């Protein structure tokens, strides 16, 4: 039987960040930086920020001296399905995907953020993973190469089907 008790000495080593896309939602996005700082956070992350002016975000980050540790790649596309979780896996959208990574670089650079979560996208119910995997892998390789030129790390995050049905990267085992 494993011991699941918390070692209190390790609690002081934990670093928490505020997600500006899900916290302080009653406030203007740039004001959320101040709210996070005033709540005691030293760092933030953001899922959805591409509808914000990049210069305004940069000023808000600088004013609050918060570290932006992670942003998502842009989620919205012209894809005719539910595109709220990216397009990296979707055949036929390679150019738009690379344009989205260019946007991520602009925002990450302005915010001095060194990590970008590449959103995989949603498959349709008839999609066979092996059909879309080559597109996903190729897009990830190109995104990682583009981001690395700016010393930005590309990250991926599986989301289980119970949380988001049809998310392409739905397990750690997917290869």
C-alpha positions in Angstrom: 0.0 0.0 0.0 1.5 3.4 -0.9 1.6 6.3 1.4 -0.3 9.3 -0.1 0.4 11.6 2.8 1.8 15.0 2.0 5.3 15.9 3.1 4.8 19.4 4.4 8.4 20.3 3.8 7.8 19.9 0.1 4.8 22.2 0.1 7.0 25.2 0.3 8.7 24.1 -2.9 5.4 24.2 -4.9 4.9 27.1 -7.3 1.4 28.0 -8.2 0.4 30.2 -11.1 -2.9 31.9 -11.9 -4.5 31.0 -15.2 -5.6 34.4 -16.6 -8.1 32.7 -19.0 -10.0 31.1 -16.1 -9.4 33.4 -13.1 -10.6 36.9 -12.5 -13.0 36.6 -15.4 -15.1 39.6 -14.4 -12.1 41.9 -15.2 -10.6 43.1 -18.4 -7.8 40.7 -19.4 -5.0 43.1 -18.7 -6.4 43.9 -15.3 -6.2 40.2 -14.5 -2.4 40.6 -14.3 -2.9 43.0 -11.4 -5.5 40.8 -9.7 -3.1 37.8 -9.9 -0.3 39.9 -8.4 -2.5 41.3 -5.7 -3.6 37.8 -4.9 0.0 36.8 -4.2 0.9 35.0 -7.5 4.4 35.5 -8.9 3.5 33.8 -12.2 0.6 33.4 -14.6 -0.4 31.3 -17.7 -3.0 31.9 -20.3 -5.0 29.7 -22.6 -6.9 32.2 -24.7 -5.2 35.6 -25.2 -5.0 36.2 -28.9 -8.0 38.5 -29.0 -6.0 40.9 -26.8 -3.6 43.6 -28.0 -0.1 42.2 -27.6 1.3 45.6 -26.6 -1.3 46.0 -23.9 -0.5 42.5 -22.6 3.2 43.3 -22.6 2.7 46.5 -20.6 0.5 44.7 -18.1 3.1 42.0 -17.6 5.9 44.6 -17.2 3.8 46.7 -14.8 3.1 43.7 -12.5 6.5 42.0 -12.9 4.7 38.7 -13.2 6.3 35.9 -15.0 4.3 34.3 -17.9 5.2 30.7 -17.7 2.9 29.2 -20.4 0.6 30.2 -23.2 -1.5 28.0 -25.5 -1.1 28.2 -29.3 -4.0 29.9 -30.9 -7.2 27.9 -30.7 -9.4 29.5 -33.3 -9.3 28.7 -37.0 -11.5 28.7 -40.1 -12.0 25.0 -39.6 -15.7 24.3 -39.9 -15.9 22.0 -36.9 -15.3 22.7 -33.2 -12.0 24.4 -33.5 -11.7 25.6 -29.9 -8.8 23.3 -29.2 -6.4 23.9 -32.1 -5.8 22.5 -35.6 -2.4 20.8 -35.3 -3.8 17.4 -36.3 -6.2 18.5 -39.0 -5.2 17.7 -42.6 -5.4 20.6 -45.0 -4.7 23.3 -42.4 -0.9 23.1 -42.3 -0.4 26.6 -43.6 -3.0 28.1 -41.1 -1.3 26.0 -38.3 2.1 27.5 -39.1 0.6 31.0 -39.2 -0.9 30.3 -35.7 2.6 29.3 -34.4 3.9 32.6 -35.8 1.2 34.4 -33.7 2.2 32.3 -30.7 5.9 33.4 -31.2 4.8 37.1 -31.3 2.9 36.8 -28.1 5.3 34.6 -26.3 8.2 36.9 -27.2 6.4 40.0 -26.1 5.5 38.3 -22.8 8.9 36.7 -22.3 7.2 33.4 -22.1 9.4 30.3 -22.8 6.7 27.6 -23.2 3.8 27.2 -25.7 1.3 24.4 -25.4 0.5 23.2 -28.9 -3.2 22.5 -29.1 -3.8 19.2 -31.0 -7.3 19.9 -32.2 -10.5 17.8 -32.3 -11.1 14.9 -34.7 -14.4 14.0 -36.1 -16.2 10.8 -35.0 -15.1 9.0 -38.2 -11.4 10.0 -37.9 -8.9 7.1 -37.7 -5.9 8.3 -35.6 -3.4 6.7 -38.0 -4.8 8.8 -40.8 -4.2 12.1 -39.0 -1.1 11.2 -37.0 1.3 12.1 -39.8 -0.2 15.6 -40.1 0.0 16.0 -36.3 3.6 14.8 -36.1 4.8 16.9 -39.0 3.1 20.0 -37.6 4.6 19.4 -34.2 8.1 19.1 -35.7 7.7 22.3 -37.6 6.3 24.2 -34.6 9.1 23.0 -32.3 11.7 24.1 -34.9 10.1 27.5 -35.3 9.7 28.0 -31.5 13.2 26.9 -30.8 14.6 29.7 -32.9 13.2 32.0 -30.2 14.3 29.8 -27.3 10.7 28.8 -26.7 9.8 25.2 -25.8 6.9 23.5 -27.5 4.7 21.4 -25.1 1.9 18.9 -25.7 -0.8 17.9 -23.2 -3.0 14.9 -23.5 -6.7 15.6 -22.6 -8.7 12.5 -21.7 -11.9 11.7 -23.6 -13.9 12.1 -20.4 -12.8 15.8 -20.2 -12.9 16.7 -23.9 -14.4 14.1 -26.2 -12.7 13.8 -29.6 -9.5 15.7 -28.6 -6.9 14.2 -30.8 -4.2 13.8 -28.2 -6.3 11.8 -25.8 -3.7 9.7 -23.9 -0.1 9.4 -23.0 0.1 6.2 -24.9 -0.8 7.7 -28.3 2.1 7.4 -30.7 
